[in-house]
Amino acid sequence: DQAPDPARSITFPPDFLWGTATASYQIEGAVREDGRTPSIWDVYAHTPGRVLGGDTGDVADDHYHRWAEDLGILGDLGVGAYRFSVAWPRIQPTGSGPANAKGIDFYSRLVDGLLEKGIQPVATLYHWDLPQELEEAGGWPARETAYRFAEYAGIVADALGDRVRTWTTLNEPWCSAFLGYGSGVHAPGRTDHADALRAAHHLNLAHGLAVRQLRDRLPAGSQVSVTLNLHQIRPMTRSPQDLDAARRIDGTANRVFTGPMLAGIYPEDVRADTAHLTDWSFVREGDTDIIQQPLDFLGVNYYSPTLVAHDEGGGAHNSDGHGVSVHSPWPAGEGVAFQQAEGRKTAMGWGIDPTGLYDLLQRVAREHPGLPIVITENGAAFDDEVAGDGRVDDPERIDYLHGHLSEVHRAIASGVDVRGYFLWSLLDNFEWGYGYSKRFGAVYVDYETQARIPKSSARWYAQVARTGALPTRDALSR
Ligand code: PNW
């Protein structure tokens, strides 16, 4: 590769961390091996009608067996970091008790392999694969699950803490609570808004308890974080009704997590907007002190903005903010209509708007000064195909990444402390309710042969990661 022409590129800070991300259930397969028990996603995916095409994570990318090959691909990409998640049912098959050594061994090998290649491991403790046994004991609406999670966090910290420097407790607790227990489009597929709010609180509590466990066990200099899919909410107009719709959605999308985690409070308006569902007595004295733990950075996942308007009809619009579902995930969503953006969309139907990422970063920096940010996921699904010559050309993905990275750069230039960026995802994988129909990878996976084919976006991203420089749009089109 040629050195970037400074006139035709914008440069990121020299210590900016470039990475890619995956999650255990989406790539590993090997669901019955080495003592692993079913998670809520195994049960959900095996329930007819839940996942598109009846797809399951039984085999996925077979990464559990092909991890060494996948490390080779990561090495070729030249990224400085790799974000993966640890499958709780591999570590504690019943959701409590002693560690399963074979489960630990898998992640231990993976971490050693990353370090050998000079790639920094970034471990997420929970990317949605709750041991089914814990769901049967009540799942996240049950307080006990938070204590079980803290115990599990301690086990993983003891096993990997000597080598993993960067930790994330939860990935996107909004999805776990409101898609899992509210709209039911994610596992375990329950649909009760009061339960979803209880789940949100117990996920918050689990985070706080786990941070304490990590701080007690990890060596000094370790970094501890949480990843939120903060919604960049855009009211359709500045009318008081649209602004109020945006405020209410912001409450259960964002502030029900950032409030207790970063400020030690549940916002009054969120409690008031959901008072018809619950009296919030599940929040016990002292809980918010546990939840509010100092963090080394905030992980932010961003894909698309959320456009909301007051709905004149007053009826609940059943949407997840990106697509339509039968039950609404929004406990305070009565009278709110979700709109689709004009213009280009990804294969998920999500509008492409890189300025949403800029606005979101500005908001986090304004409301939480001094808290560094890492973009732990950003990326897009497109209808990638293998051409006759065996190549996968994905110019739309390059354009998507280019647009979003330009906005990250603009945010950094304006003073926002963004420390890193992780492309979702390294590999095409099991895209939850959409099964294998949506491809987010920089690397194409042939699900018949398990062949990995780096897409043109992988080569493009490798150059960006290696040089720390983003070609200008002008250079991109030449
Ligand atoms: C995130 N929504 O999921 C997850 O962290 C990844 O595992 C996933 O593959 C990726 O984004 C792409 O979807 C989300 O409905 C799923 O708002 C659904 C929503 C948001 C994020």
Residues whose N, C-alpha, C, O or C-beta is under 5 A from the ligand:
A	BS01	PNW	A23 E172 N229 D320 H322
